[in-house]
Amino acid sequence: MFIDQFASQNGNKITIGSEQASSFAKTISNDFNPIHDPTSKRFCVPGDLLFAFFVEYYGLFNAMDFVFTGLVSADTTLVFPSNLGEHGHIVDDYGKEYLKVATRGSQVAADGGAEALVRAYVRFSGQNFPHILVPLMAEKNVMINPKRPLIIYQSMSITLDRLDLDSPLLVLMKKELEVKGKRGDAHLHFDIHDNGRQVGHGVKHLILSGLRPYDELTVDAMVEQYLCWQNEHSLV
């Protein structure tokens, strides 16, 4: 798959460098979350890249549930077990867990359709900020900390009615934000369409930390900076 350039692979193990992870976030996801910048003290590998490698190793299932249980730092070696089972765990060489997976239904090996789904999902993720989350924050009158913006990928579930995909497309159906003090739980519900027909659905769960009262000028400045990063990268 197209993701091979974003990790060093050795059998069922992968090691992702900070530049590789950042390149994936920027060039494939159009994601400029500061925690994916190699210079960030809080750097972590994008969760979407782990999802992409899961699909490369195991293909697609009718139902897949992913829970991100740990942040992957640069140059961490991850082990993808040869026998996943219905409940699998992606760990490092020391047994620390980073991804918990549950699968159900039929399974097909990764092919062009699987890669197309990965690309579609990653493109969808790239719209999370600012296009989806900023209106949600405004609606709830909260915003993330502009000095330490932190949005964490908590979990994701996908259900597919069919596995022979051609050109899948993700469509946002519903967005929710539940605020609990300084923490927000955002759920983004989406349908999956292929050649004009709905073939599946899913939901993505994000955690927003350090919430505070919404300030339009501050949020506008955050969005302007984010879009500036995107534009600068597109000109390189």
ROGU-503712 format. One record per residue (C-alpha): residue in one letter; chain; x, y, z. Coordinates in nm, 4 decimals, padded with zeros to 6 digits. Layout:
BEGIN
<rec bagu="a" zaba="A" X="X" Y="Y" Z="Z"/>
...
***
This chain:
BEGIN
<rec bagu="m" zaba="A" X="00.0000" Y="00.0000" Z="00.0000"/>
<rec bagu="f" zaba="A" X="00.0906" Y="00.3660" Z="-00.0315"/>
<rec bagu="i" zaba="A" X="00.1754" Y="00.3863" Z="00.3409"/>
<rec bagu="d" zaba="A" X="00.4937" Y="00.1764" Z="00.3187"/>
<rec bagu="q" zaba="A" X="00.7019" Y="00.4941" Z="00.2908"/>
<rec bagu="f" zaba="A" X="00.5815" Y="00.6091" Z="00.6323"/>
<rec bagu="a" zaba="A" X="00.7508" Y="00.3386" Z="00.8415"/>
<rec bagu="s" zaba="A" X="01.0446" Y="00.1005" Z="00.8475"/>
<rec bagu="q" zaba="A" X="00.9109" Y="-00.2552" Z="00.8362"/>
<rec bagu="n" zaba="A" X="01.0672" Y="-00.5792" Z="00.9524"/>
<rec bagu="g" zaba="A" X="00.8301" Y="-00.8720" Z="00.9234"/>
<rec bagu="n" zaba="A" X="00.5353" Y="-00.8056" Z="01.1519"/>
<rec bagu="k" zaba="A" X="00.7050" Y="-00.5064" Z="01.3149"/>
<rec bagu="i" zaba="A" X="00.7041" Y="-00.1412" Z="01.2131"/>
<rec bagu="t" zaba="A" X="00.9001" Y="00.1568" Z="01.3418"/>
<rec bagu="i" zaba="A" X="00.7702" Y="00.5045" Z="01.2631"/>
<rec bagu="g" zaba="A" X="01.0061" Y="00.8006" Z="01.2727"/>
<rec bagu="s" zaba="A" X="00.8900" Y="01.1508" Z="01.3604"/>
<rec bagu="e" zaba="A" X="00.9505" Y="01.2820" Z="01.0075"/>
<rec bagu="q" zaba="A" X="00.7622" Y="00.9873" Z="00.8558"/>
<rec bagu="a" zaba="A" X="00.4661" Y="01.0373" Z="01.0888"/>
<rec bagu="s" zaba="A" X="00.4601" Y="01.4111" Z="01.0302"/>
<rec bagu="s" zaba="A" X="00.4810" Y="01.3634" Z="00.6540"/>
<rec bagu="f" zaba="A" X="00.1814" Y="01.1275" Z="00.6644"/>
<rec bagu="a" zaba="A" X="-00.0197" Y="01.3740" Z="00.8710"/>
<rec bagu="k" zaba="A" X="00.0547" Y="01.6661" Z="00.6400"/>
<rec bagu="t" zaba="A" X="00.0606" Y="01.5079" Z="00.2945"/>
<rec bagu="i" zaba="A" X="-00.2060" Y="01.2378" Z="00.3313"/>
<rec bagu="s" zaba="A" X="-00.4352" Y="01.3609" Z="00.6108"/>
<rec bagu="n" zaba="A" X="-00.3883" Y="01.7363" Z="00.5592"/>
<rec bagu="d" zaba="A" X="-00.3639" Y="01.7321" Z="00.9400"/>
<rec bagu="f" zaba="A" X="-00.1543" Y="02.0041" Z="01.1035"/>
<rec bagu="n" zaba="A" X="-00.2239" Y="01.9189" Z="01.4665"/>
<rec bagu="p" zaba="A" X="00.0868" Y="02.0511" Z="01.6501"/>
<rec bagu="i" zaba="A" X="00.1386" Y="01.7187" Z="01.8311"/>
<rec bagu="h" zaba="A" X="00.2348" Y="01.5638" Z="01.4956"/>
<rec bagu="d" zaba="A" X="00.5138" Y="01.8151" Z="01.4397"/>
<rec bagu="p" zaba="A" X="00.8590" Y="01.6544" Z="01.4867"/>
<rec bagu="t" zaba="A" X="00.9710" Y="01.9489" Z="01.7011"/>
<rec bagu="s" zaba="A" X="00.6830" Y="01.9158" Z="01.9483"/>
<rec bagu="k" zaba="A" X="00.7704" Y="01.8020" Z="02.3011"/>
<rec bagu="r" zaba="A" X="00.4369" Y="01.6165" Z="02.3009"/>
<rec bagu="f" zaba="A" X="00.4919" Y="01.4549" Z="01.9606"/>
<rec bagu="c" zaba="A" X="00.2925" Y="01.1423" Z="01.8801"/>
<rec bagu="v" zaba="A" X="00.2227" Y="00.9329" Z="01.5709"/>
<rec bagu="p" zaba="A" X="-00.1189" Y="01.0001" Z="01.4085"/>
<rec bagu="g" zaba="A" X="-00.3782" Y="00.7392" Z="01.4987"/>
<rec bagu="d" zaba="A" X="-00.4865" Y="00.7290" Z="01.1351"/>
<rec bagu="l" zaba="A" X="-00.1452" Y="00.5907" Z="01.0423"/>
<rec bagu="l" zaba="A" X="-00.1936" Y="00.3008" Z="01.2856"/>
<rec bagu="f" zaba="A" X="-00.5346" Y="00.2354" Z="01.1300"/>
<rec bagu="a" zaba="A" X="-00.3767" Y="00.2368" Z="00.7844"/>
<rec bagu="f" zaba="A" X="-00.1119" Y="-00.0180" Z="00.8843"/>
<rec bagu="f" zaba="A" X="-00.3780" Y="-00.2334" Z="01.0495"/>
<rec bagu="v" zaba="A" X="-00.5606" Y="-00.2499" Z="00.7159"/>
<rec bagu="e" zaba="A" X="-00.2363" Y="-00.3255" Z="00.5325"/>
<rec bagu="y" zaba="A" X="-00.1598" Y="-00.6193" Z="00.7634"/>
<rec bagu="y" zaba="A" X="-00.5093" Y="-00.7611" Z="00.8141"/>
<rec bagu="g" zaba="A" X="-00.7345" Y="-00.6196" Z="00.5428"/>
<rec bagu="l" zaba="A" X="-01.0982" Y="-00.5316" Z="00.6072"/>
<rec bagu="f" zaba="A" X="-01.3661" Y="-00.6885" Z="00.8274"/>
<rec bagu="n" zaba="A" X="-01.7408" Y="-00.6292" Z="00.8310"/>
<rec bagu="a" zaba="A" X="-01.7021" Y="-00.4628" Z="01.1695"/>
<rec bagu="m" zaba="A" X="-01.3909" Y="-00.3078" Z="01.3216"/>
<rec bagu="d" zaba="A" X="-01.3605" Y="-00.1277" Z="01.6547"/>
<rec bagu="f" zaba="A" X="-01.0394" Y="00.0568" Z="01.7428"/>
<rec bagu="v" zaba="A" X="-00.9463" Y="00.2002" Z="02.0827"/>
<rec bagu="f" zaba="A" X="-00.6237" Y="00.4000" Z="02.1067"/>
<rec bagu="t" zaba="A" X="-00.4871" Y="00.3151" Z="02.4495"/>
<rec bagu="g" zaba="A" X="-00.1514" Y="00.4923" Z="02.4301"/>
<rec bagu="l" zaba="A" X="00.0255" Y="00.7682" Z="02.2394"/>
<rec bagu="v" zaba="A" X="00.2983" Y="00.6342" Z="02.0099"/>
<rec bagu="s" zaba="A" X="00.6191" Y="00.8343" Z="02.0373"/>
<rec bagu="a" zaba="A" X="00.8790" Y="00.8598" Z="01.7609"/>
<rec bagu="d" zaba="A" X="01.0829" Y="00.5498" Z="01.6755"/>
<rec bagu="t" zaba="A" X="00.8643" Y="00.3156" Z="01.8804"/>
<rec bagu="t" zaba="A" X="00.8615" Y="-00.0360" Z="01.7346"/>
<rec bagu="l" zaba="A" X="00.5097" Y="-00.1786" Z="01.7119"/>
<rec bagu="v" zaba="A" X="00.4267" Y="-00.5476" Z="01.6795"/>
<rec bagu="f" zaba="A" X="00.1340" Y="-00.6601" Z="01.4637"/>
<rec bagu="p" zaba="A" X="00.0531" Y="-01.0178" Z="01.5760"/>
<rec bagu="s" zaba="A" X="00.0389" Y="-01.2844" Z="01.3065"/>
<rec bagu="n" zaba="A" X="-00.2796" Y="-01.4219" Z="01.4640"/>
<rec bagu="l" zaba="A" X="-00.5062" Y="-01.1294" Z="01.5435"/>
<rec bagu="g" zaba="A" X="-00.8203" Y="-01.3108" Z="01.6558"/>
<rec bagu="e" zaba="A" X="-01.1471" Y="-01.1288" Z="01.7234"/>
<rec bagu="h" zaba="A" X="-00.9803" Y="-00.9220" Z="01.9942"/>
<rec bagu="g" zaba="A" X="-00.6293" Y="-00.8041" Z="01.9126"/>
<rec bagu="h" zaba="A" X="-00.3702" Y="-00.5781" Z="02.0695"/>
<rec bagu="i" zaba="A" X="-00.0932" Y="-00.3781" Z="01.9052"/>
<rec bagu="v" zaba="A" X="00.1972" Y="-00.3477" Z="02.1487"/>
<rec bagu="d" zaba="A" X="00.5607" Y="-00.2437" Z="02.1436"/>
<rec bagu="d" zaba="A" X="00.8647" Y="-00.4658" Z="02.1989"/>
<rec bagu="y" zaba="A" X="00.8145" Y="-00.4319" Z="02.5741"/>
<rec bagu="g" zaba="A" X="00.4494" Y="-00.5311" Z="02.5724"/>
<rec bagu="k" zaba="A" X="00.3032" Y="-00.1834" Z="02.6226"/>
<rec bagu="e" zaba="A" X="-00.0336" Y="-00.1584" Z="02.4478"/>
<rec bagu="y" zaba="A" X="-00.1141" Y="00.1226" Z="02.2058"/>
<rec bagu="l" zaba="A" X="-00.4125" Y="-00.0050" Z="02.0094"/>
<rec bagu="k" zaba="A" X="-00.6945" Y="-00.2399" Z="02.1032"/>
<rec bagu="v" zaba="A" X="-00.8959" Y="-00.3898" Z="01.8169"/>
<rec bagu="a" zaba="A" X="-01.2161" Y="-00.5939" Z="01.7964"/>
<rec bagu="t" zaba="A" X="-01.3289" Y="-00.7433" Z="01.4646"/>
<rec bagu="r" zaba="A" X="-01.6411" Y="-00.9282" Z="01.3515"/>
<rec bagu="g" zaba="A" X="-01.7703" Y="-01.0813" Z="01.0326"/>
<rec bagu="s" zaba="A" X="-01.5928" Y="-01.1727" Z="00.7120"/>
<rec bagu="q" zaba="A" X="-01.2373" Y="-01.0708" Z="00.6276"/>
<rec bagu="v" zaba="A" X="-01.0734" Y="-00.9760" Z="00.2983"/>
<rec bagu="a" zaba="A" X="-00.7075" Y="-00.9022" Z="00.2331"/>
<rec bagu="a" zaba="A" X="-00.5973" Y="-00.5469" Z="00.1645"/>
<rec bagu="d" zaba="A" X="-00.6543" Y="-00.4522" Z="-00.1985"/>
<rec bagu="g" zaba="A" X="-00.7295" Y="-00.1422" Z="-00.4015"/>
<rec bagu="g" zaba="A" X="-01.0684" Y="-00.1041" Z="-00.2355"/>
<rec bagu="a" zaba="A" X="-00.9187" Y="-00.1274" Z="00.1122"/>
<rec bagu="e" zaba="A" X="-00.6594" Y="00.1351" Z="00.0243"/>
<rec bagu="a" zaba="A" X="-00.9351" Y="00.3581" Z="-00.1137"/>
<rec bagu="l" zaba="A" X="-01.1235" Y="00.3284" Z="00.2164"/>
<rec bagu="v" zaba="A" X="-00.8119" Y="00.4208" Z="00.4133"/>
<rec bagu="r" zaba="A" X="-00.7560" Y="00.7258" Z="00.1941"/>
<rec bagu="a" zaba="A" X="-01.1221" Y="00.8276" Z="00.2246"/>
<rec bagu="y" zaba="A" X="-01.1181" Y="00.7930" Z="00.6020"/>
<rec bagu="v" zaba="A" X="-00.7929" Y="00.9840" Z="00.6355"/>
<rec bagu="r" zaba="A" X="-00.9289" Y="01.2658" Z="00.4171"/>
<rec bagu="f" zaba="A" X="-01.2354" Y="01.2769" Z="00.6407"/>
<rec bagu="s" zaba="A" X="-01.0125" Y="01.3033" Z="00.9479"/>
<rec bagu="g" zaba="A" X="-00.8284" Y="01.5939" Z="00.7909"/>
<rec bagu="q" zaba="A" X="-01.1517" Y="01.7947" Z="00.8023"/>
<rec bagu="n" zaba="A" X="-01.1962" Y="01.7540" Z="01.1793"/>
<rec bagu="f" zaba="A" X="-01.0225" Y="02.0832" Z="01.2561"/>
<rec bagu="p" zaba="A" X="-01.1320" Y="02.3454" Z="01.1890"/>
<rec bagu="h" zaba="A" X="-01.4291" Y="02.2577" Z="00.9666"/>
<rec bagu="i" zaba="A" X="-01.6141" Y="02.0237" Z="01.2051"/>
<rec bagu="l" zaba="A" X="-01.4843" Y="02.0920" Z="01.5547"/>
<rec bagu="v" zaba="A" X="-01.4842" Y="02.4727" Z="01.5523"/>
<rec bagu="p" zaba="A" X="-01.8612" Y="02.5009" Z="01.4867"/>
<rec bagu="l" zaba="A" X="-01.9157" Y="02.2372" Z="01.7578"/>
<rec bagu="m" zaba="A" X="-01.7099" Y="02.4346" Z="02.0086"/>
<rec bagu="a" zaba="A" X="-01.8929" Y="02.7559" Z="01.9203"/>
<rec bagu="e" zaba="A" X="-02.2257" Y="02.5803" Z="01.9711"/>
<rec bagu="k" zaba="A" X="-02.1206" Y="02.4661" Z="02.3197"/>
<rec bagu="n" zaba="A" X="-01.9485" Y="02.7983" Z="02.3980"/>
<rec bagu="v" zaba="A" X="-01.6128" Y="02.6331" Z="02.4725"/>
<rec bagu="m" zaba="A" X="-01.2724" Y="02.6232" Z="02.3049"/>
<rec bagu="i" zaba="A" X="-00.9454" Y="02.4356" Z="02.3423"/>
<rec bagu="n" zaba="A" X="-00.6434" Y="02.5992" Z="02.5037"/>
<rec bagu="p" zaba="A" X="-00.4870" Y="02.8144" Z="02.2281"/>
<rec bagu="k" zaba="A" X="-00.1428" Y="02.7901" Z="02.3905"/>
<rec bagu="r" zaba="A" X="-00.1575" Y="02.4109" Z="02.4315"/>
<rec bagu="p" zaba="A" X="-00.4181" Y="02.2893" Z="02.1820"/>
<rec bagu="l" zaba="A" X="-00.4846" Y="01.9236" Z="02.2516"/>
<rec bagu="i" zaba="A" X="-00.7234" Y="01.7025" Z="02.0556"/>
<rec bagu="i" zaba="A" X="-00.6736" Y="01.3301" Z="02.1143"/>
<rec bagu="y" zaba="A" X="-00.7999" Y="01.0461" Z="01.8946"/>
<rec bagu="q" zaba="A" X="-00.9723" Y="00.8106" Z="02.1404"/>
<rec bagu="s" zaba="A" X="-01.1544" Y="00.5492" Z="01.9313"/>
<rec bagu="m" zaba="A" X="-01.3199" Y="00.4676" Z="01.6014"/>
<rec bagu="s" zaba="A" X="-01.5666" Y="00.2068" Z="01.4744"/>
<rec bagu="i" zaba="A" X="-01.6509" Y="00.1082" Z="01.1179"/>
<rec bagu="t" zaba="A" X="-01.9251" Y="-00.1271" Z="00.9984"/>
<rec bagu="l" zaba="A" X="-01.9272" Y="-00.2410" Z="00.6348"/>
<rec bagu="d" zaba="A" X="-02.2192" Y="-00.4117" Z="00.4619"/>
<rec bagu="r" zaba="A" X="-01.9859" Y="-00.5208" Z="00.1829"/>
<rec bagu="l" zaba="A" X="-01.6102" Y="-00.5583" Z="00.1529"/>
<rec bagu="d" zaba="A" X="-01.5637" Y="-00.5307" Z="-00.2249"/>
<rec bagu="l" zaba="A" X="-01.5194" Y="-00.1553" Z="-00.2369"/>
<rec bagu="d" zaba="A" X="-01.4372" Y="00.0605" Z="-00.5367"/>
<rec bagu="s" zaba="A" X="-01.4358" Y="00.4338" Z="-00.4615"/>
<rec bagu="p" zaba="A" X="-01.5670" Y="00.4788" Z="-00.1065"/>
<rec bagu="l" zaba="A" X="-01.6561" Y="00.8213" Z="00.0273"/>
<rec bagu="l" zaba="A" X="-01.7237" Y="00.9251" Z="00.3878"/>
<rec bagu="v" zaba="A" X="-02.0148" Y="01.1605" Z="00.4570"/>
<rec bagu="l" zaba="A" X="-02.0591" Y="01.3312" Z="00.7943"/>
<rec bagu="m" zaba="A" X="-02.4083" Y="01.2578" Z="00.9269"/>
<rec bagu="k" zaba="A" X="-02.4075" Y="01.3854" Z="01.2844"/>
<rec bagu="k" zaba="A" X="-02.1653" Y="01.5611" Z="01.5184"/>
<rec bagu="e" zaba="A" X="-02.1905" Y="01.5826" Z="01.8963"/>
<rec bagu="l" zaba="A" X="-01.9850" Y="01.7424" Z="02.1724"/>
<rec bagu="e" zaba="A" X="-02.0434" Y="01.6597" Z="02.5382"/>
<rec bagu="v" zaba="A" X="-01.8672" Y="01.8968" Z="02.7768"/>
<rec bagu="k" zaba="A" X="-01.7581" Y="01.7783" Z="03.1211"/>
<rec bagu="g" zaba="A" X="-01.5679" Y="02.0575" Z="03.2907"/>
<rec bagu="k" zaba="A" X="-01.2424" Y="02.1112" Z="03.1015"/>
<rec bagu="r" zaba="A" X="-01.2893" Y="01.7971" Z="02.8914"/>
<rec bagu="g" zaba="A" X="-01.5005" Y="01.7494" Z="02.5829"/>
<rec bagu="d" zaba="A" X="-01.6035" Y="01.4249" Z="02.4133"/>
<rec bagu="a" zaba="A" X="-01.6743" Y="01.4718" Z="02.0432"/>
<rec bagu="h" zaba="A" X="-01.8462" Y="01.1994" Z="01.8403"/>
<rec bagu="l" zaba="A" X="-01.8468" Y="01.2296" Z="01.4624"/>
<rec bagu="h" zaba="A" X="-02.0930" Y="00.9917" Z="01.2949"/>
<rec bagu="f" zaba="A" X="-02.0436" Y="00.9159" Z="00.9264"/>
<rec bagu="d" zaba="A" X="-02.1878" Y="00.7044" Z="00.6477"/>
<rec bagu="i" zaba="A" X="-01.9754" Y="00.5301" Z="00.3859"/>
<rec bagu="h" zaba="A" X="-02.0923" Y="00.5479" Z="00.0246"/>
<rec bagu="d" zaba="A" X="-01.9548" Y="00.3665" Z="-00.2774"/>
<rec bagu="n" zaba="A" X="-02.0679" Y="00.4359" Z="-00.6325"/>
<rec bagu="g" zaba="A" X="-02.3777" Y="00.6151" Z="-00.5102"/>
<rec bagu="r" zaba="A" X="-02.4877" Y="00.3535" Z="-00.2548"/>
<rec bagu="q" zaba="A" X="-02.4472" Y="00.3430" Z="00.1215"/>
<rec bagu="v" zaba="A" X="-02.2219" Y="00.0497" Z="00.2124"/>
<rec bagu="g" zaba="A" X="-02.1431" Y="00.1199" Z="00.5751"/>
<rec bagu="h" zaba="A" X="-02.1236" Y="00.3625" Z="00.8632"/>
<rec bagu="g" zaba="A" X="-01.9035" Y="00.4528" Z="01.1562"/>
<rec bagu="v" zaba="A" X="-01.8223" Y="00.6903" Z="01.4381"/>
<rec bagu="k" zaba="A" X="-01.5035" Y="00.8643" Z="01.5514"/>
<rec bagu="h" zaba="A" X="-01.4473" Y="00.9698" Z="01.9136"/>
<rec bagu="l" zaba="A" X="-01.2161" Y="01.2600" Z="01.9940"/>
<rec bagu="i" zaba="A" X="-01.1207" Y="01.4064" Z="02.3319"/>
<rec bagu="l" zaba="A" X="-01.0746" Y="01.7826" Z="02.3615"/>
<rec bagu="s" zaba="A" X="-00.8703" Y="01.8880" Z="02.6644"/>
<rec bagu="g" zaba="A" X="-00.8166" Y="02.2135" Z="02.8502"/>
<rec bagu="l" zaba="A" X="-01.1541" Y="02.3604" Z="02.7577"/>
<rec bagu="r" zaba="A" X="-01.2352" Y="02.7181" Z="02.8505"/>
<rec bagu="p" zaba="A" X="-01.5039" Y="02.9755" Z="02.7583"/>
<rec bagu="y" zaba="A" X="-01.5294" Y="03.0417" Z="02.3852"/>
<rec bagu="d" zaba="A" X="-01.3630" Y="03.3567" Z="02.2558"/>
<rec bagu="e" zaba="A" X="-01.4287" Y="03.4269" Z="01.8897"/>
<rec bagu="l" zaba="A" X="-01.1189" Y="03.6368" Z="01.8276"/>
<rec bagu="t" zaba="A" X="-00.8933" Y="03.3734" Z="01.9846"/>
<rec bagu="v" zaba="A" X="-01.0547" Y="03.0925" Z="01.7865"/>
<rec bagu="d" zaba="A" X="-01.0319" Y="03.2955" Z="01.4657"/>
<rec bagu="a" zaba="A" X="-00.6595" Y="03.3414" Z="01.5305"/>
<rec bagu="m" zaba="A" X="-00.6148" Y="02.9649" Z="01.5879"/>
<rec bagu="v" zaba="A" X="-00.7978" Y="02.8850" Z="01.2657"/>
<rec bagu="e" zaba="A" X="-00.5991" Y="03.1453" Z="01.0717"/>
<rec bagu="q" zaba="A" X="-00.2711" Y="02.9986" Z="01.1986"/>
<rec bagu="y" zaba="A" X="-00.3837" Y="02.6440" Z="01.1156"/>
<rec bagu="l" zaba="A" X="-00.4882" Y="02.7382" Z="00.7624"/>
<rec bagu="c" zaba="A" X="-00.1599" Y="02.9242" Z="00.7211"/>
<rec bagu="w" zaba="A" X="00.0305" Y="02.6039" Z="00.8055"/>
<rec bagu="q" zaba="A" X="-00.1748" Y="02.4176" Z="00.5463"/>
<rec bagu="n" zaba="A" X="-00.1158" Y="02.6807" Z="00.2796"/>
<rec bagu="e" zaba="A" X="00.2573" Y="02.6997" Z="00.3492"/>
<rec bagu="h" zaba="A" X="00.2878" Y="02.3241" Z="00.3129"/>
<rec bagu="s" zaba="A" X="00.0909" Y="02.3200" Z="-00.0134"/>
<rec bagu="l" zaba="A" X="00.3398" Y="02.5676" Z="-00.1597"/>
<rec bagu="v" zaba="A" X="00.6461" Y="02.3555" Z="-00.0762"/>
***
